[in-house]
């Protein structure tokens, strides 16, 4: 089995570019979530996009809950892609959990990455003593119960809450479609892994220059979690943008692109 098939890898942009951007999407979306941002960099960089295993019909056949039971396994998939394509000196863009899996991959193979851009990422989603992740255990268990009892109803209700932007309902509908494309049991298993993960002690080992982009209004990742990243990643820059919801690369792509260009230049 080729890794490029397992993760539905797509290569775009400038084929002979000196540097590659690797994109990792978050839970409930797929590589198409990066469309507007990817287009902005297609003229100057080689682009590599992929779907995480279990995200959709292209990759679900490779999902095994016994294997994909912790975030470092998803990070190993990123390294597999980079190894198969011989990608080095890569600029990494990651949204939400995609950002944290990329962080773990960069810690594992630091020489393969030059810079990281993390959008609305979090080291831990559950609250802890002196730490605000956004969710308590009872809330998470209630979410998982709803996902297990009627996944598609839950997805339809969760999409507008996570996307926010009530004046642009098409954004929530688009997210609901990709979220509903996940097989319910796979979505539940993956959500448990994500929301119970804790990588606060790992992020201190990320040495690459890192841009943290965070929307000001995100019900999934509160600003306290982003400030935690900023305070514990050794070479991090934090850029809050005037964005609502958990998906600024979809809802406010121009602001995200502007922030990234400033960082890369």
ChimeraX attribute file (.defattr): number of C-alpha atoms within 10 A of each C-alpha:
attribute: neighborCount
match mode: 1-to-1
recipient: residues
	/A:1	6
	/A:2	10
	/A:3	16
	/A:4	17
	/A:5	15
	/A:6	21
	/A:7	23
	/A:8	17
	/A:9	15
	/A:10	13
	/A:11	14
	/A:12	16
	/A:13	19
	/A:14	16
	/A:15	15
	/A:16	10
	/A:17	13
	/A:18	11
	/A:19	18
	/A:20	24
	/A:21	24
	/A:22	25
	/A:23	25
	/A:24	26
	/A:25	24
	/A:26	24
	/A:27	19
	/A:28	22
	/A:29	24
	/A:30	21
	/A:31	20
	/A:32	14
	/A:33	21
	/A:34	20
	/A:35	13
	/A:36	17
	/A:37	21
	/A:38	26
	/A:39	13
	/A:40	16
	/A:41	17
	/A:42	16
	/A:43	14
	/A:44	16
	/A:45	21
	/A:46	21
	/A:47	24
	/A:48	22
	/A:49	23
	/A:50	23
	/A:51	25
	/A:52	26
	/A:53	22
	/A:54	27
	/A:55	27
	/A:56	22
	/A:57	12
	/A:58	15
	/A:59	18
	/A:60	18
	/A:61	11
	/A:62	14
	/A:63	16
	/A:64	13
	/A:65	14
	/A:66	8
	/A:67	9
	/A:68	17
	/A:69	15
	/A:70	17
	/A:71	21
	/A:72	18
	/A:73	15
	/A:74	22
	/A:75	22
	/A:76	16
	/A:77	19
	/A:78	24
	/A:79	21
	/A:80	17
	/A:81	22
	/A:82	18
	/A:83	13
	/A:84	11
	/A:85	12
	/A:86	10
	/A:87	17
	/A:88	16
	/A:89	15
	/A:90	21
	/A:91	21
	/A:92	22
	/A:93	25
	/A:94	24
	/A:95	28
	/A:96	22
	/A:97	25
	/A:98	26
	/A:99	27
	/A:100	29
	/A:101	26
	/A:102	30
	/A:103	31
	/A:104	25
	/A:105	23
	/A:106	25
	/A:107	20
	/A:108	16
	/A:109	12
	/A:110	18
	/A:111	12
	/A:112	19
	/A:113	24
	/A:114	17
	/A:115	20
	/A:116	27
	/A:117	25
	/A:118	26
	/A:119	28
	/A:120	30
	/A:121	28
	/A:122	32
	/A:123	25
	/A:124	24
	/A:125	24
	/A:126	19
	/A:127	14
	/A:128	13
	/A:129	5
	/A:130	6
	/A:131	13
	/A:132	19
	/A:133	22
	/A:134	20
	/A:135	18
	/A:136	13
	/A:137	14
	/A:138	9
	/A:139	12
	/A:140	17
	/A:141	12
	/A:142	11
	/A:143	16
	/A:144	18
	/A:145	14
	/A:146	16
	/A:147	19
	/A:148	16
	/A:149	11
	/A:150	11
	/A:151	21
	/A:152	20
	/A:153	12
	/A:154	19
	/A:155	23
	/A:156	17
	/A:157	13
	/A:158	17
	/A:159	22
	/A:160	21
	/A:161	17
	/A:162	18
	/A:163	26
	/A:164	22
	/A:165	16
	/A:166	12
	/A:167	7
	/A:168	12
	/A:169	13
	/A:170	12
	/A:171	18
	/A:172	21
	/A:173	15
	/A:174	16
	/A:175	24
	/A:176	22
	/A:177	16
	/A:178	19
	/A:179	25
	/A:180	22
	/A:181	19
	/A:182	24
	/A:183	16
	/A:184	18
	/A:185	14
	/A:186	19
	/A:187	23
	/A:188	19
	/A:189	18
	/A:190	22
	/A:191	18
	/A:192	17
	/A:193	16
	/A:194	21
	/A:195	18
	/A:196	14
	/A:197	17
	/A:198	15
	/A:199	16
	/A:200	15
	/A:201	9
	/A:202	15
	/A:203	20
	/A:204	15
	/A:205	16
	/A:206	21
	/A:207	19
	/A:208	20
	/A:209	17
	/A:210	24
	/A:211	22
	/A:212	23
	/A:213	24
	/A:214	28
	/A:215	25
	/A:216	19
	/A:217	17
	/A:218	21
	/A:219	16
	/A:220	19
	/A:221	26
	/A:222	22
	/A:223	21
	/A:224	14
	/A:225	22
	/A:226	26
	/A:227	14
	/A:228	18
	/A:229	22
	/A:230	19
	/A:231	15
	/A:232	17
	/A:233	19
	/A:234	16
	/A:235	14
	/A:236	19
	/A:237	16
	/A:238	17
	/A:239	19
	/A:240	17
	/A:241	16
	/A:242	13
	/A:243	21
	/A:244	20
	/A:245	23
	/A:246	27
	/A:247	25
	/A:248	24
	/A:249	23
	/A:250	19
	/A:251	20
	/A:252	18
	/A:253	19
	/A:254	15
	/A:255	18
	/A:256	24
	/A:257	18
	/A:258	12
	/A:259	19
	/A:260	19
	/A:261	11
	/A:262	8
	/A:263	16
	/A:264	12
	/A:265	5
